[in-house]
Amino acid sequence: MRFKGSTIFVTGGAGFIGSAVVRHLLRDSHARVVNIDKLTYAANLDSLPAAKENLNH
């Protein structure tokens, strides 16, 4: 990916699709990922366990 050095802002990153996007970006890019979510019924923080340890998140 060509996001090296970029900051990517993801809204809804704890939801089903958003968490997949966050995991993909953290795994395959060198970008800083900022994730914001309202944490309603659709959010699941357990879908992002590796994000806590990632310095780019």
C-alpha distance matrix in Angstrom:
0.0 3.7 5.7 7.5 11.1 10.9 13.1 12.5 15.9 16.4 20.0 21.6 19.3 22.2 22.9 22.1 19.1 17.9 18.1 15.9 13.2 13.8 13.8 10.5 8.8 11.0 10.4 6.7 5.6 8.2 9.2 12.8 13.7 17.1 18.7 22.0 24.2 27.9 28.5 30.8 31.9 28.5 26.7 26.5 25.4 25.9 22.7 20.7 22.6 19.8 18.6 21.9 21.3 17.7 18.1 15.0 16.8
3.7 0.0 3.8 5.6 8.8 8.8 11.7 11.8 15.5 16.8 20.4 22.6 20.6 23.8 24.7 24.3 21.2 19.7 20.2 18.5 15.4 15.6 16.3 13.3 10.8 12.9 13.1 9.8 7.3 8.4 8.8 12.4 13.8 17.0 19.2 22.4 25.0 28.6 29.7 32.1 33.6 30.3 28.4 28.5 27.2 28.1 25.1 22.9 24.8 22.0 20.3 23.3 22.7 19.0 18.6 15.3 17.4
5.7 3.8 0.0 3.8 6.2 5.3 7.9 8.3 12.1 13.8 17.5 19.9 17.9 21.2 22.5 22.6 19.7 17.5 18.0 17.0 13.7 13.3 14.5 12.2 9.0 10.8 12.1 9.5 6.2 6.5 5.5 8.8 10.4 13.4 15.9 19.0 21.9 25.5 26.7 29.3 31.0 28.0 25.9 26.0 24.6 25.8 23.0 20.5 22.5 19.9 17.7 20.5 20.2 16.4 15.7 12.2 14.1
7.5 5.6 3.8 0.0 3.8 5.5 8.6 10.3 14.1 16.1 19.9 22.2 19.9 22.9 24.7 24.9 22.3 20.0 19.9 19.1 16.1 15.0 15.7 13.9 10.6 11.1 12.3 10.1 6.4 4.7 5.1 8.4 11.1 14.3 17.2 20.6 23.7 27.3 28.4 31.3 33.1 30.2 27.7 27.5 25.6 26.7 24.2 21.3 22.8 19.7 17.7 20.1 19.1 15.3 14.1 11.1 13.9
11.1 8.8 6.2 3.8 0.0 3.8 6.9 9.8 13.3 16.0 19.6 22.3 20.1 23.3 25.3 26.1 23.7 21.0 21.0 20.8 17.7 16.1 17.3 16.1 12.5 12.6 14.6 13.1 9.3 6.6 5.5 7.3 10.6 13.2 16.6 19.7 23.1 26.7 28.0 31.0 33.2 30.6 28.0 28.0 25.9 27.3 25.2 22.1 23.4 20.5 18.0 19.9 19.1 15.4 13.3 10.4 13.2
10.9 8.8 5.3 5.5 3.8 0.0 3.8 6.4 9.8 12.8 16.3 19.2 17.4 20.8 22.7 23.7 21.1 18.2 18.8 18.8 15.4 14.0 16.0 14.9 11.1 12.0 14.5 13.1 9.4 7.9 5.0 6.3 8.6 10.7 14.0 16.8 20.2 23.7 25.3 28.2 30.5 27.9 25.4 25.8 24.0 25.8 23.6 20.7 22.6 20.2 17.3 19.4 19.3 15.6 14.0 10.5 12.3
13.1 11.7 7.9 8.6 6.9 3.8 0.0 3.8 6.6 9.8 13.1 16.1 14.5 17.8 19.9 21.4 19.1 15.9 16.5 17.2 13.9 12.1 14.6 14.3 10.6 11.3 14.5 13.9 10.6 9.3 5.6 4.6 5.8 7.2 10.5 13.2 16.7 20.1 21.8 24.8 27.2 24.9 22.3 22.9 21.1 23.2 21.3 18.3 20.4 18.4 15.2 17.0 17.6 14.2 12.6 9.0 9.8
12.5 11.8 8.3 10.3 9.8 6.4 3.8 0.0 3.8 6.4 9.9 12.9 11.4 15.0 16.7 18.0 15.5 12.4 13.5 14.1 10.7 9.4 12.4 12.0 8.6 10.3 13.5 12.9 10.3 10.4 6.7 6.1 4.9 6.1 8.4 11.1 14.2 17.6 19.3 22.0 24.3 21.7 19.4 20.3 18.9 21.1 18.8 16.4 19.0 17.4 14.2 16.6 17.7 14.5 13.9 10.1 9.8
15.9 15.5 12.1 14.1 13.3 9.8 6.6 3.8 0.0 3.8 6.6 9.9 9.2 12.8 14.5 16.5 14.4 10.9 12.5 14.0 10.8 9.5 13.1 13.5 10.7 12.2 15.6 15.7 13.6 13.7 10.2 8.5 6.0 4.8 6.1 7.8 10.9 14.1 16.1 18.7 21.3 19.0 16.8 18.2 17.0 19.8 17.8 15.6 18.6 17.8 14.3 16.3 18.1 15.5 15.1 11.8 10.2
16.4 16.8 13.8 16.1 16.0 12.8 9.8 6.4 3.8 0.0 3.8 6.5 5.8 9.5 10.8 12.7 10.7 7.1 9.1 10.9 8.1 7.3 11.1 11.8 10.0 11.7 14.8 15.3 14.1 15.1 12.0 10.6 7.2 6.1 4.9 6.3 8.4 11.9 13.5 15.8 18.0 15.5 13.5 14.9 14.3 17.0 14.8 13.2 16.6 16.3 13.1 15.5 17.8 15.5 16.0 12.9 10.7
20.0 20.4 17.5 19.9 19.6 16.3 13.1 9.9 6.6 3.8 0.0 3.8 5.4 8.5 9.3 11.9 10.4 7.2 9.8 12.1 10.2 9.8 13.4 14.6 13.4 14.9 18.0 18.7 17.8 18.8 15.7 14.1 10.5 8.5 6.1 5.1 5.8 8.7 10.8 12.7 15.2 12.9 11.4 13.6 13.7 16.8 15.0 14.1 17.6 18.1 15.0 16.9 19.8 18.1 18.8 16.0 13.2
21.6 22.6 19.9 22.2 22.3 19.2 16.1 12.9 9.9 6.5 3.8 0.0 3.8 5.6 5.7 8.7 8.2 5.4 7.8 10.6 9.8 9.7 12.8 14.5 14.2 15.5 18.2 19.4 19.1 20.5 17.8 16.3 12.5 10.7 7.4 6.1 4.5 7.1 8.1 9.7 11.7 9.2 7.8 10.3 11.0 14.0 12.3 12.2 15.9 17.0 14.5 16.4 19.5 18.4 19.7 17.4 14.3
19.3 20.6 17.9 19.9 20.1 17.4 14.5 11.4 9.2 5.8 5.4 3.8 0.0 3.8 5.5 8.0 7.5 4.0 4.7 8.0 7.4 6.3 9.3 11.4 11.2 12.0 14.7 16.3 16.2 17.6 15.3 13.7 9.9 8.9 5.4 6.1 5.8 9.3 9.3 11.6 13.2 10.5 8.1 9.2 9.0 11.6 9.6 8.8 12.5 13.4 10.8 13.1 16.0 14.8 16.5 14.3 11.1
22.2 23.8 21.2 22.9 23.3 20.8 17.8 15.0 12.8 9.5 8.5 5.6 3.8 0.0 3.8 6.8 8.2 6.0 5.0 8.8 9.7 8.6 10.4 13.2 13.8 13.9 16.2 18.4 18.8 20.2 18.2 16.5 12.8 11.6 8.0 7.9 6.1 8.6 7.1 9.4 10.4 7.9 4.8 5.4 5.7 8.4 7.0 7.3 10.7 12.6 10.8 12.4 15.7 15.5 17.6 16.2 12.7
22.9 24.7 22.5 24.7 25.3 22.7 19.9 16.7 14.5 10.8 9.3 5.7 5.5 3.8 0.0 3.8 5.8 5.2 5.6 8.3 9.8 10.1 11.7 13.8 15.0 15.9 17.7 19.5 20.3 22.2 20.3 19.0 15.3 14.4 10.8 10.4 8.0 9.7 8.3 9.0 9.1 5.7 4.5 6.1 8.2 10.2 8.2 9.7 13.3 15.3 13.9 15.9 19.0 18.6 20.9 19.2 15.9
22.1 24.3 22.6 24.9 26.1 23.7 21.4 18.0 16.5 12.7 11.9 8.7 8.0 6.8 3.8 0.0 3.8 5.7 5.6 6.6 9.0 10.3 11.0 12.7 14.7 15.9 16.9 18.5 19.9 22.3 20.9 20.3 16.7 16.6 13.3 13.7 11.6 13.4 11.9 12.2 11.3 7.6 7.5 7.8 10.2 10.9 8.0 10.3 13.7 15.4 14.8 17.3 20.0 19.4 22.1 20.3 17.5
19.1 21.2 19.7 22.3 23.7 21.1 19.1 15.5 14.4 10.7 10.4 8.2 7.5 8.2 5.8 3.8 0.0 3.8 5.5 5.2 6.4 8.8 10.0 10.7 12.4 14.4 15.4 16.4 17.6 20.2 18.7 18.5 15.1 15.4 12.6 13.3 12.1 14.4 13.8 14.4 14.2 10.4 10.2 11.0 12.7 13.7 10.4 11.7 15.4 16.2 15.1 18.2 20.5 19.3 21.6 19.3 16.9
17.9 19.7 17.5 20.0 21.0 18.2 15.9 12.4 10.9 7.1 7.2 5.4 4.0 6.0 5.2 5.7 3.8 0.0 3.8 5.4 5.0 6.2 8.6 9.8 10.5 12.3 14.1 15.3 15.8 17.9 16.0 15.3 11.7 11.6 8.8 9.8 9.1 12.1 11.9 13.3 14.1 10.6 9.3 10.4 11.1 12.9 9.9 10.1 13.9 14.5 12.7 15.6 18.1 16.7 18.6 16.2 13.6
18.1 20.2 18.0 19.9 21.0 18.8 16.5 13.5 12.5 9.1 9.8 7.8 4.7 5.0 5.6 5.6 5.5 3.8 0.0 3.8 5.3 5.0 6.1 8.5 9.8 10.5 12.1 14.0 15.0 17.0 15.6 14.9 11.4 11.8 9.0 10.6 10.1 13.2 12.1 14.0 14.4 11.1 9.0 8.6 8.6 9.7 6.5 6.5 10.2 11.0 9.7 12.7 15.0 14.0 16.6 14.7 12.0
15.9 18.5 17.0 19.1 20.8 18.8 17.2 14.1 14.0 10.9 12.1 10.6 8.0 8.8 8.3 6.6 5.2 5.4 3.8 0.0 3.8 5.5 5.1 6.1 8.6 9.9 10.5 11.9 13.6 16.3 15.5 15.6 12.6 13.9 11.8 13.9 13.6 16.7 15.7 17.2 17.2 13.7 12.2 11.6 11.9 12.1 8.4 8.6 11.9 12.0 11.3 14.8 16.5 15.1 17.7 15.7 13.8
13.2 15.4 13.7 16.1 17.7 15.4 13.9 10.7 10.8 8.1 10.2 9.8 7.4 9.7 9.8 9.0 6.4 5.0 5.3 3.8 0.0 3.8 5.5 5.1 6.1 8.6 9.9 10.4 11.2 13.9 12.6 13.0 10.0 11.6 10.1 12.5 13.1 16.5 16.4 18.2 18.9 15.4 13.8 13.9 13.8 14.7 11.3 10.6 13.9 13.3 11.7 15.3 16.8 14.7 16.7 14.0 12.4
13.8 15.6 13.3 15.0 16.1 14.0 12.1 9.4 9.5 7.3 9.8 9.7 6.3 8.6 10.1 10.3 8.8 6.2 5.0 5.5 3.8 0.0 3.8 5.4 5.2 6.1 8.5 10.0 10.3 12.1 10.7 10.3 7.1 8.8 7.5 10.6 11.8 15.4 15.2 17.7 18.8 15.7 13.3 12.9 11.8 13.0 10.0 8.1 11.3 10.4 8.2 11.7 13.3 11.1 13.1 10.6 8.7
13.8 16.3 14.5 15.7 17.3 16.0 14.6 12.4 13.1 11.1 13.4 12.8 9.3 10.4 11.7 11.0 10.0 8.6 6.1 5.1 5.5 3.8 0.0 3.8 5.5 5.2 6.0 8.5 10.0 12.2 11.9 12.0 9.6 11.8 10.8 13.9 14.7 18.2 17.3 19.7 20.2 17.1 14.7 13.4 12.2 12.2 9.0 7.2 9.6 8.1 7.4 11.2 12.1 10.2 13.0 11.2 9.9
10.5 13.3 12.2 13.9 16.1 14.9 14.3 12.0 13.5 11.8 14.6 14.5 11.4 13.2 13.8 12.7 10.7 9.8 8.5 6.1 5.1 5.4 3.8 0.0 3.8 5.5 5.1 5.8 7.9 10.9 11.0 12.2 10.5 13.3 12.8 16.0 17.1 20.7 20.2 22.3 22.8 19.4 17.5 16.6 15.8 15.8 12.4 11.0 13.3 11.4 10.8 14.6 14.9 12.5 14.8 12.4 12.0
8.8 10.8 9.0 10.6 12.5 11.1 10.6 8.6 10.7 10.0 13.4 14.2 11.2 13.8 15.0 14.7 12.4 10.5 9.8 8.6 6.1 5.2 5.5 3.8 0.0 3.8 5.4 5.4 5.3 7.9 7.3 8.7 7.3 10.6 11.1 14.6 16.4 20.2 20.3 22.8 23.9 20.7 18.4 17.9 16.6 17.3 14.3 12.1 14.4 12.2 10.5 14.1 14.4 11.3 12.7 9.7 9.7
11.0 12.9 10.8 11.1 12.6 12.0 11.3 10.3 12.2 11.7 14.9 15.5 12.0 13.9 15.9 15.9 14.4 12.3 10.5 9.9 8.6 6.1 5.2 5.5 3.8 0.0 3.8 5.9 5.9 7.1 7.3 7.9 7.1 10.4 11.1 14.8 16.8 20.6 20.3 23.2 24.3 21.4 18.6 17.5 15.5 15.9 13.4 10.5 12.0 9.2 7.7 11.0 10.8 7.6 9.4 7.1 7.4
10.4 13.1 12.1 12.3 14.6 14.5 14.5 13.5 15.6 14.8 18.0 18.2 14.7 16.2 17.7 16.9 15.4 14.1 12.1 10.5 9.9 8.5 6.0 5.1 5.4 3.8 0.0 3.8 6.1 8.2 9.8 11.2 10.8 14.2 14.6 18.3 19.9 23.6 22.9 25.6 26.2 23.1 20.6 19.1 17.4 17.0 14.3 11.9 12.9 9.8 9.8 13.1 12.2 9.5 11.7 10.1 10.9
6.7 9.8 9.5 10.1 13.1 13.1 13.9 12.9 15.7 15.3 18.7 19.4 16.3 18.4 19.5 18.5 16.4 15.3 14.0 11.9 10.4 10.0 8.5 5.8 5.4 5.9 3.8 0.0 3.8 7.0 8.9 11.5 11.6 15.3 16.2 19.8 21.6 25.4 25.2 27.6 28.4 25.1 22.9 21.9 20.5 20.3 17.3 15.2 16.5 13.6 13.1 16.5 15.6 12.5 14.0 11.7 13.1
5.6 7.3 6.2 6.4 9.3 9.4 10.6 10.3 13.6 14.1 17.8 19.1 16.2 18.8 20.3 19.9 17.6 15.8 15.0 13.6 11.2 10.3 10.0 7.9 5.3 5.9 6.1 3.8 0.0 3.8 5.4 8.6 9.5 13.3 15.0 18.7 21.1 24.8 25.1 27.8 29.1 25.9 23.6 22.9 21.2 21.7 18.9 16.4 17.8 14.8 13.5 16.6 15.7 12.2 12.6 9.8 11.7
8.2 8.4 6.5 4.7 6.6 7.9 9.3 10.4 13.7 15.1 18.8 20.5 17.6 20.2 22.2 22.3 20.2 17.9 17.0 16.3 13.9 12.1 12.2 10.9 7.9 7.1 8.2 7.0 3.8 0.0 3.8 6.8 9.1 12.8 15.2 18.9 21.8 25.5 26.0 29.0 30.6 27.7 25.0 24.3 22.2 22.8 20.5 17.5 18.5 15.3 13.6 16.0 14.8 11.1 10.4 7.8 10.7
9.2 8.8 5.5 5.1 5.5 5.0 5.6 6.7 10.2 12.0 15.7 17.8 15.3 18.2 20.3 20.9 18.7 16.0 15.6 15.5 12.6 10.7 11.9 11.0 7.3 7.3 9.8 8.9 5.4 3.8 0.0 3.8 6.1 9.6 12.3 15.9 18.9 22.6 23.5 26.5 28.4 25.7 23.0 22.8 20.8 22.0 19.8 16.7 18.3 15.6 13.1 15.5 15.1 11.3 10.3 6.8 9.0
12.8 12.4 8.8 8.4 7.3 6.3 4.6 6.1 8.5 10.6 14.1 16.3 13.7 16.5 19.0 20.3 18.5 15.3 14.9 15.6 13.0 10.3 12.0 12.2 8.7 7.9 11.2 11.5 8.6 6.8 3.8 0.0 3.8 6.6 9.8 13.2 16.5 20.1 21.1 24.3 26.5 24.2 21.2 21.0 18.7 20.4 18.6 15.3 16.8 14.4 11.4 13.1 13.2 9.7 8.2 4.5 6.1
13.7 13.8 10.4 11.1 10.6 8.6 5.8 4.9 6.0 7.2 10.5 12.5 9.9 12.8 15.3 16.7 15.1 11.7 11.4 12.6 10.0 7.1 9.6 10.5 7.3 7.1 10.8 11.6 9.5 9.1 6.1 3.8 0.0 3.8 6.3 9.8 13.0 16.6 17.5 20.6 22.8 20.4 17.5 17.6 15.5 17.4 15.6 12.5 14.6 12.9 9.5 11.7 12.8 9.7 9.4 5.9 5.0
17.1 17.0 13.4 14.3 13.2 10.7 7.2 6.1 4.8 6.1 8.5 10.7 8.9 11.6 14.4 16.6 15.4 11.6 11.8 13.9 11.6 8.8 11.8 13.3 10.6 10.4 14.2 15.3 13.3 12.8 9.6 6.6 3.8 0.0 3.8 6.7 10.2 13.7 15.0 18.2 20.8 18.8 15.9 16.5 14.5 17.1 15.8 12.9 15.2 14.3 10.6 12.0 13.9 11.6 11.1 8.3 6.0
18.7 19.2 15.9 17.2 16.6 14.0 10.5 8.4 6.1 4.9 6.1 7.4 5.4 8.0 10.8 13.3 12.6 8.8 9.0 11.8 10.1 7.5 10.8 12.8 11.1 11.1 14.6 16.2 15.0 15.2 12.3 9.8 6.3 3.8 0.0 3.8 6.7 10.4 11.4 14.6 17.0 15.1 12.1 12.9 11.3 14.2 12.9 10.6 13.4 13.4 9.9 11.4 14.1 12.5 12.9 10.6 7.4
22.0 22.4 19.0 20.6 19.7 16.8 13.2 11.1 7.8 6.3 5.1 6.1 6.1 7.9 10.4 13.7 13.3 9.8 10.6 13.9 12.5 10.6 13.9 16.0 14.6 14.8 18.3 19.8 18.7 18.9 15.9 13.2 9.8 6.7 3.8 0.0 3.8 7.0 8.8 11.9 14.9 13.5 10.8 12.5 11.4 14.9 14.1 12.5 15.4 16.1 12.8 13.7 16.8 15.7 16.1 14.1 10.8
24.2 25.0 21.9 23.7 23.1 20.2 16.7 14.2 10.9 8.4 5.8 4.5 5.8 6.1 8.0 11.6 12.1 9.1 10.1 13.6 13.1 11.8 14.7 17.1 16.4 16.8 19.9 21.6 21.1 21.8 18.9 16.5 13.0 10.2 6.7 3.8 0.0 3.8 5.3 8.1 11.1 10.0 7.6 9.9 9.8 13.4 12.9 12.3 15.4 16.9 14.1 14.9 18.4 17.8 18.8 17.1 13.6
27.9 28.6 25.5 27.3 26.7 23.7 20.1 17.6 14.1 11.9 8.7 7.1 9.3 8.6 9.7 13.4 14.4 12.1 13.2 16.7 16.5 15.4 18.2 20.7 20.2 20.6 23.6 25.4 24.8 25.5 22.6 20.1 16.6 13.7 10.4 7.0 3.8 0.0 3.8 5.7 9.3 9.4 7.8 10.8 11.4 15.0 15.1 15.1 17.9 19.9 17.3 17.7 21.4 21.2 22.1 20.6 17.0
28.5 29.7 26.7 28.4 28.0 25.3 21.8 19.3 16.1 13.5 10.8 8.1 9.3 7.1 8.3 11.9 13.8 11.9 12.1 15.7 16.4 15.2 17.3 20.2 20.3 20.3 22.9 25.2 25.1 26.0 23.5 21.1 17.5 15.0 11.4 8.8 5.3 3.8 0.0 3.8 6.8 7.2 5.0 7.5 8.4 11.9 12.5 13.0 15.5 18.1 16.0 16.3 20.0 20.4 21.9 20.8 17.1
30.8 32.1 29.3 31.3 31.0 28.2 24.8 22.0 18.7 15.8 12.7 9.7 11.6 9.4 9.0 12.2 14.4 13.3 14.0 17.2 18.2 17.7 19.7 22.3 22.8 23.2 25.6 27.6 27.8 29.0 26.5 24.3 20.6 18.2 14.6 11.9 8.1 5.7 3.8 0.0 3.8 5.5 5.6 8.8 10.9 13.8 14.3 15.6 18.2 21.0 19.2 19.7 23.4 23.8 25.5 24.3 20.6
31.9 33.6 31.0 33.1 33.2 30.5 27.2 24.3 21.3 18.0 15.2 11.7 13.2 10.4 9.1 11.3 14.2 14.1 14.4 17.2 18.9 18.8 20.2 22.8 23.9 24.3 26.2 28.4 29.1 30.6 28.4 26.5 22.8 20.8 17.0 14.9 11.1 9.3 6.8 3.8 0.0 3.8 5.7 8.2 11.2 13.2 13.7 15.9 18.4 21.5 20.3 21.0 24.6 25.2 27.3 26.3 22.6
28.5 30.3 28.0 30.2 30.6 27.9 24.9 21.7 19.0 15.5 12.9 9.2 10.5 7.9 5.7 7.6 10.4 10.6 11.1 13.7 15.4 15.7 17.1 19.4 20.7 21.4 23.1 25.1 25.9 27.7 25.7 24.2 20.4 18.8 15.1 13.5 10.0 9.4 7.2 5.5 3.8 0.0 3.8 6.6 10.0 11.9 11.4 13.7 16.6 19.4 18.3 19.6 23.0 23.2 25.5 24.1 20.6
26.7 28.4 25.9 27.7 28.0 25.4 22.3 19.4 16.8 13.5 11.4 7.8 8.1 4.8 4.5 7.5 10.2 9.3 9.0 12.2 13.8 13.3 14.7 17.5 18.4 18.6 20.6 22.9 23.6 25.0 23.0 21.2 17.5 15.9 12.1 10.8 7.6 7.8 5.0 5.6 5.7 3.8 0.0 3.8 6.5 9.0 8.8 10.5 13.4 16.1 14.8 15.9 19.4 19.7 21.9 20.8 17.2
26.5 28.5 26.0 27.5 28.0 25.8 22.9 20.3 18.2 14.9 13.6 10.3 9.2 5.4 6.1 7.8 11.0 10.4 8.6 11.6 13.9 12.9 13.4 16.6 17.9 17.5 19.1 21.9 22.9 24.3 22.8 21.0 17.6 16.5 12.9 12.5 9.9 10.8 7.5 8.8 8.2 6.6 3.8 0.0 3.8 5.3 5.8 8.0 10.3 13.4 12.8 13.7 17.0 17.9 20.5 19.9 16.4
25.4 27.2 24.6 25.6 25.9 24.0 21.1 18.9 17.0 14.3 13.7 11.0 9.0 5.7 8.2 10.2 12.7 11.1 8.6 11.9 13.8 11.8 12.2 15.8 16.6 15.5 17.4 20.5 21.2 22.2 20.8 18.7 15.5 14.5 11.3 11.4 9.8 11.4 8.4 10.9 11.2 10.0 6.5 3.8 0.0 3.8 5.3 5.7 7.4 10.6 9.8 10.1 13.5 14.6 17.2 17.0 13.5
25.9 28.1 25.8 26.7 27.3 25.8 23.2 21.1 19.8 17.0 16.8 14.0 11.6 8.4 10.2 10.9 13.7 12.9 9.7 12.1 14.7 13.0 12.2 15.8 17.3 15.9 17.0 20.3 21.7 22.8 22.0 20.4 17.4 17.1 14.2 14.9 13.4 15.0 11.9 13.8 13.2 11.9 9.0 5.3 3.8 0.0 3.8 5.4 5.8 9.5 10.1 10.5 13.3 14.9 18.0 18.2 15.1
22.7 25.1 23.0 24.2 25.2 23.6 21.3 18.8 17.8 14.8 15.0 12.3 9.6 7.0 8.2 8.0 10.4 9.9 6.5 8.4 11.3 10.0 9.0 12.4 14.3 13.4 14.3 17.3 18.9 20.5 19.8 18.6 15.6 15.8 12.9 14.1 12.9 15.1 12.5 14.3 13.7 11.4 8.8 5.8 5.3 3.8 0.0 3.8 6.1 8.7 9.2 11.0 13.5 14.1 17.4 16.9 14.1
20.7 22.9 20.5 21.3 22.1 20.7 18.3 16.4 15.6 13.2 14.1 12.2 8.8 7.3 9.7 10.3 11.7 10.1 6.5 8.6 10.6 8.1 7.2 11.0 12.1 10.5 11.9 15.2 16.4 17.5 16.7 15.3 12.5 12.9 10.6 12.5 12.3 15.1 13.0 15.6 15.9 13.7 10.5 8.0 5.7 5.4 3.8 0.0 3.8 5.7 5.4 7.4 9.9 10.4 13.6 13.2 10.4
22.6 24.8 22.5 22.8 23.4 22.6 20.4 19.0 18.6 16.6 17.6 15.9 12.5 10.7 13.3 13.7 15.4 13.9 10.2 11.9 13.9 11.3 9.6 13.3 14.4 12.0 12.9 16.5 17.8 18.5 18.3 16.8 14.6 15.2 13.4 15.4 15.4 17.9 15.5 18.2 18.4 16.6 13.4 10.3 7.4 5.8 6.1 3.8 0.0 3.8 5.5 6.1 7.9 9.6 13.1 13.8 11.4
19.8 22.0 19.9 19.7 20.5 20.2 18.4 17.4 17.8 16.3 18.1 17.0 13.4 12.6 15.3 15.4 16.2 14.5 11.0 12.0 13.3 10.4 8.1 11.4 12.2 9.2 9.8 13.6 14.8 15.3 15.6 14.4 12.9 14.3 13.4 16.1 16.9 19.9 18.1 21.0 21.5 19.4 16.1 13.4 10.6 9.5 8.7 5.7 3.8 0.0 3.8 5.5 5.6 6.5 10.3 11.1 9.6
18.6 20.3 17.7 17.7 18.0 17.3 15.2 14.2 14.3 13.1 15.0 14.5 10.8 10.8 13.9 14.8 15.1 12.7 9.7 11.3 11.7 8.2 7.4 10.8 10.5 7.7 9.8 13.1 13.5 13.6 13.1 11.4 9.5 10.6 9.9 12.8 14.1 17.3 16.0 19.2 20.3 18.3 14.8 12.8 9.8 10.1 9.2 5.4 5.5 3.8 0.0 3.8 5.4 5.1 8.2 8.3 6.0
21.9 23.3 20.5 20.1 19.9 19.4 17.0 16.6 16.3 15.5 16.9 16.4 13.1 12.4 15.9 17.3 18.2 15.6 12.7 14.8 15.3 11.7 11.2 14.6 14.1 11.0 13.1 16.5 16.6 16.0 15.5 13.1 11.7 12.0 11.4 13.7 14.9 17.7 16.3 19.7 21.0 19.6 15.9 13.7 10.1 10.5 11.0 7.4 6.1 5.5 3.8 0.0 3.8 5.7 8.0 9.5 7.2
21.3 22.7 20.2 19.1 19.1 19.3 17.6 17.7 18.1 17.8 19.8 19.5 16.0 15.7 19.0 20.0 20.5 18.1 15.0 16.5 16.8 13.3 12.1 14.9 14.4 10.8 12.2 15.6 15.7 14.8 15.1 13.2 12.8 13.9 14.1 16.8 18.4 21.4 20.0 23.4 24.6 23.0 19.4 17.0 13.5 13.3 13.5 9.9 7.9 5.6 5.4 3.8 0.0 3.8 6.4 8.9 8.1
17.7 19.0 16.4 15.3 15.4 15.6 14.2 14.5 15.5 15.5 18.1 18.4 14.8 15.5 18.6 19.4 19.3 16.7 14.0 15.1 14.7 11.1 10.2 12.5 11.3 7.6 9.5 12.5 12.2 11.1 11.3 9.7 9.7 11.6 12.5 15.7 17.8 21.2 20.4 23.8 25.2 23.2 19.7 17.9 14.6 14.9 14.1 10.4 9.6 6.5 5.1 5.7 3.8 0.0 3.8 5.4 5.6
18.1 18.6 15.7 14.1 13.3 14.0 12.6 13.9 15.1 16.0 18.8 19.7 16.5 17.6 20.9 22.1 21.6 18.6 16.6 17.7 16.7 13.1 13.0 14.8 12.7 9.4 11.7 14.0 12.6 10.4 10.3 8.2 9.4 11.1 12.9 16.1 18.8 22.1 21.9 25.5 27.3 25.5 21.9 20.5 17.2 18.0 17.4 13.6 13.1 10.3 8.2 8.0 6.4 3.8 0.0 3.8 5.5
15.0 15.3 12.2 11.1 10.4 10.5 9.0 10.1 11.8 12.9 16.0 17.4 14.3 16.2 19.2 20.3 19.3 16.2 14.7 15.7 14.0 10.6 11.2 12.4 9.7 7.1 10.1 11.7 9.8 7.8 6.8 4.5 5.9 8.3 10.6 14.1 17.1 20.6 20.8 24.3 26.3 24.1 20.8 19.9 17.0 18.2 16.9 13.2 13.8 11.1 8.3 9.5 8.9 5.4 3.8 0.0 3.8
16.8 17.4 14.1 13.9 13.2 12.3 9.8 9.8 10.2 10.7 13.2 14.3 11.1 12.7 15.9 17.5 16.9 13.6 12.0 13.8 12.4 8.7 9.9 12.0 9.7 7.4 10.9 13.1 11.7 10.7 9.0 6.1 5.0 6.0 7.4 10.8 13.6 17.0 17.1 20.6 22.6 20.6 17.2 16.4 13.5 15.1 14.1 10.4 11.4 9.6 6.0 7.2 8.1 5.6 5.5 3.8 0.0
